[in-house]
Amino acid sequence: MIPSRCVAHRLKSLVSGVLVTLAAACTSTGETGAGDSGSSTSTSASARPTTAADDERAIRAVLEQWYVAMQAADSAGTVAPLTPEFLLLEDSLPLTGPELVARLKEGAGAKWTAAFSDLRTRVRGDVAWTTLRNHEESTAPDGKRCQADFLETIVFVRDGGDWRIDRYHAAALHRWHCP
């Protein structure tokens, strides 16, 4: 029988070794996000290595192109960057991709803009999330102008080297109002 103090020492050595191995594995992936330091890279199984800055630029481009498609009521462009499991939560209203397209068509004729600020993106492998402030303005066909402000969180998933939007949550800071 092994004395309990030897078992405890062996267990402590084993746990320490596992923790060191895990720490080395986590730091060797080199993933960074906004606010992190370093110029490390991340990779996906089907894509070339990219820097965190490359990923952040690509994610912002997907978001901006998606908004352009929605503003134009472009159904195909609106659903193109979405995962099949996409879900938008605007306050308490859940919408799938097709439901979002239908809602955009209901508002056809209105012109609207979105201005993003305070974007912060974190990338971890093939998943990333962005938080931002979004100021939206809309002008109805009759000329009535309205505006709203949101805090938003968007979850992106890398799919075949492309970033796709999987979840979109918008919480109203200032609900739509028409001064």
RODO-2510 file (C-alpha; in nm, 4 decimals, decimal comma):
residues 179
     n   res          X          Y          Z
     1     m     0,0000     0,0000     0,0000
     2     i     0,1309     0,3487    -0,0946
     3     p     0,1371     0,5968     0,1946
     4     s    -0,1298     0,8694     0,1607
     5     r     0,1341     1,1415     0,1479
     6     c     0,2861     0,9779    -0,1671
     7     v    -0,0568     0,9526    -0,3322
     8     a    -0,1220     1,3186    -0,2548
     9     h     0,2189     1,4170    -0,3982
    10     r     0,1626     1,2098    -0,7157
    11     l    -0,1883     1,3560    -0,7570
    12     k    -0,0535     1,7091    -0,7092
    13     s     0,2208     1,6452    -0,9681
    14     l    -0,0313     1,5018    -1,2128
    15     v    -0,2724     1,7945    -1,1715
    16     s     0,0147     2,0455    -1,2046
    17     g     0,1324     1,8743    -1,5225
    18     v    -0,2180     1,8809    -1,6718
    19     l    -0,2597     2,2501    -1,5848
    20     v     0,0778     2,3394    -1,7400
    21     t    -0,0131     2,1441    -2,0550
    22     l    -0,3532     2,3138    -2,0773
    23     a    -0,2000     2,6570    -2,0241
    24     a     0,0556     2,5909    -2,2975
    25     a    -0,2150     2,4705    -2,5358
    26     c    -0,4326     2,7746    -2,4678
    27     t    -0,1526     3,0251    -2,5151
    28     s    -0,0154     2,8520    -2,8243
    29     t    -0,3395     2,9133    -3,0143
    30     g    -0,2493     3,2810    -3,0085
    31     e    -0,6070     3,4032    -3,0253
    32     t    -0,6623     3,7657    -2,9438
    33     g    -0,9477     4,0076    -2,9542
    34     a    -0,9974     4,3826    -2,9282
    35     g    -0,8309     4,5005    -2,6138
    36     d    -0,5902     4,2050    -2,6070
    37     s    -0,2254     4,2635    -2,6784
    38     g    -0,0154     4,0838    -2,9332
    39     s    -0,0208     4,0181    -3,3037
    40     s    -0,1067     3,6508    -3,2879
    41     t    -0,2947     3,4476    -3,5409
    42     s    -0,5874     3,2114    -3,5394
    43     t    -0,6716     2,9374    -3,7834
    44     s    -0,9648     2,7260    -3,8821
    45     a    -0,9492     2,3833    -4,0369
    46     s    -1,0553     2,5164    -4,3759
    47     a    -0,8990     2,8621    -4,3817
    48     r    -0,5554     3,0152    -4,3956
    49     p    -0,4151     3,1647    -4,0742
    50     t    -0,5447     3,5137    -4,0036
    51     t    -0,4538     3,7814    -3,7540
    52     a    -0,7038     3,9106    -3,5014
    53     a    -0,7066     4,2410    -3,6920
    54     d    -0,7904     4,0550    -4,0190
    55     d    -1,0766     3,8753    -3,8453
    56     e    -1,2081     4,1982    -3,6923
    57     r    -1,2025     4,3735    -4,0326
    58     a    -1,3778     4,0777    -4,1980
    59     i    -1,6424     4,0676    -3,9240
    60     r    -1,7089     4,4404    -3,9531
    61     a    -1,7380     4,4065    -4,3332
    62     v    -1,9942     4,1236    -4,2948
    63     l    -2,1954     4,3372    -4,0523
    64     e    -2,1867     4,6482    -4,2735
    65     q    -2,2754     4,4522    -4,5904
    66     w    -2,5620     4,2854    -4,4049
    67     y    -2,7017     4,6240    -4,3052
    68     v    -2,6722     4,7508    -4,6637
    69     a    -2,8727     4,4463    -4,7810
    70     m    -3,1392     4,5011    -4,5144
    71     q    -3,1667     4,8728    -4,5979
    72     a    -3,2194     4,7818    -4,9638
    73     a    -3,4795     4,5160    -4,8682
    74     d    -3,2540     4,2666    -5,0506
    75     s    -3,3863     3,9300    -4,9298
    76     a    -3,0992     3,7223    -5,0670
    77     g    -2,8376     3,9631    -4,9339
    78     t    -3,0076     3,9708    -4,5941
    79     v    -3,0008     3,5930    -4,5435
    80     a    -2,6671     3,5262    -4,7208
    81     p    -2,4394     3,5928    -4,4188
    82     l    -2,6645     3,4103    -4,1698
    83     t    -2,6167     3,0606    -4,0299
    84     p    -2,9106     2,8208    -4,0700
    85     e    -2,9644     2,8534    -3,6927
    86     f    -2,9627     3,2373    -3,6980
    87     l    -3,1807     3,4091    -3,4410
    88     l    -3,2291     3,7810    -3,3880
    89     l    -3,3581     3,9016    -3,0525
    90     e    -3,4668     4,2636    -3,0600
    91     d    -3,5763     4,3312    -2,7064
    92     s    -3,8306     4,0508    -2,6619
    93     l    -3,9034     3,9770    -3,0298
    94     p    -3,7264     3,6652    -3,1655
    95     l    -3,6876     3,6487    -3,5444
    96     t    -3,5370     3,3847    -3,7712
    97     g    -3,3774     3,4853    -4,1023
    98     p    -3,6988     3,4407    -4,3065
    99     e    -3,9023     3,6245    -4,0407
   100     l    -3,6551     3,9127    -4,0517
   101     v    -3,6883     3,9334    -4,4319
   102     a    -4,0699     3,9398    -4,4030
   103     r    -4,0519     4,2190    -4,1461
   104     l    -3,8164     4,4228    -4,3652
   105     k    -4,0597     4,3868    -4,6586
   106     e    -4,3410     4,5202    -4,4384
   107     g    -4,1406     4,8396    -4,3953
   108     a    -4,0542     4,8727    -4,7642
   109     g    -4,0569     5,2336    -4,8742
   110     a    -3,9016     5,3649    -4,5548
   111     k    -3,5382     5,4726    -4,5790
   112     w    -3,3169     5,4077    -4,2804
   113     t    -2,9570     5,4275    -4,1743
   114     a    -2,7488     5,2707    -3,9015
   115     a    -2,4368     5,4250    -3,7480
   116     f    -2,2163     5,1926    -3,5419
   117     s    -1,9826     5,3054    -3,2664
   118     d    -1,7850     5,1497    -2,9817
   119     l    -1,7307     4,8217    -3,1691
   120     r    -1,5484     4,5621    -2,9623
   121     t    -1,4762     4,2224    -3,1115
   122     r    -1,3304     3,9121    -2,9483
   123     v    -1,2219     3,6163    -3,1593
   124     r    -1,1764     3,2681    -3,0164
   125     g    -1,1030     3,0161    -3,2872
   126     d    -1,4048     2,9891    -3,5162
   127     v    -1,6358     3,1911    -3,2894
   128     a    -1,6356     3,5670    -3,2379
   129     w    -1,8618     3,8172    -3,0700
   130     t    -1,8985     4,1875    -3,1234
   131     t    -2,0643     4,4456    -2,9030
   132     l    -2,1536     4,7906    -3,0323
   133     r    -2,3786     5,0919    -3,0100
   134     n    -2,6146     5,1397    -3,3020
   135     h    -2,7936     5,4677    -3,3774
   136     e    -3,0669     5,4179    -3,6376
   137     e    -3,2709     5,6799    -3,8196
   138     s    -3,5660     5,6189    -4,0460
   139     t    -3,7685     5,8327    -4,2841
   140     a    -4,1131     5,7030    -4,3812
   141     p    -4,2526     5,7623    -4,7326
   142     d    -4,4643     6,0462    -4,5873
   143     g    -4,1459     6,2185    -4,4611
   144     k    -4,1934     6,1313    -4,0944
   145     r    -3,8503     6,0892    -3,9297
   146     c    -3,7817     5,8563    -3,6391
   147     q    -3,4749     5,7389    -3,4500
   148     a    -3,3618     5,4824    -3,1918
   149     d    -3,0446     5,3787    -3,0121
   150     f    -2,9434     5,0207    -2,9312
   151     l    -2,6717     4,8249    -2,7531
   152     e    -2,6090     4,5127    -2,9574
   153     t    -2,4207     4,1855    -2,9301
   154     i    -2,3583     3,9748    -3,2382
   155     v    -2,2184     3,6203    -3,2358
   156     f    -2,0287     3,5158    -3,5489
   157     v    -1,9226     3,1654    -3,6533
   158     r    -1,6488     3,0989    -3,9088
   159     d    -1,7798     2,8639    -4,1766
   160     g    -1,5435     2,7572    -4,4536
   161     g    -1,3287     3,0650    -4,3949
   162     d    -1,6253     3,3063    -4,4002
   163     w    -1,7753     3,4734    -4,0946
   164     r    -2,1510     3,4181    -4,0583
   165     i    -2,3953     3,5754    -3,8158
   166     d    -2,5458     3,3214    -3,5767
   167     r    -2,7082     3,5378    -3,3055
   168     y    -2,7975     3,9047    -3,2941
   169     h    -2,9273     4,0677    -2,9788
   170     a    -3,0376     4,4317    -2,9740
   171     a    -3,1454     4,6041    -2,6528
   172     a    -3,3045     4,9467    -2,6929
   173     l    -3,1296     5,2291    -2,5101
   174     h    -3,3778     5,4777    -2,6548
   175     r    -3,6800     5,3193    -2,8182
   176     w    -3,8032     5,4373    -3,1573
   177     h    -3,9420     5,7881    -3,1294
   178     c    -4,0464     6,0404    -3,3887
   179     p    -3,9708     6,3940    -3,2685
***
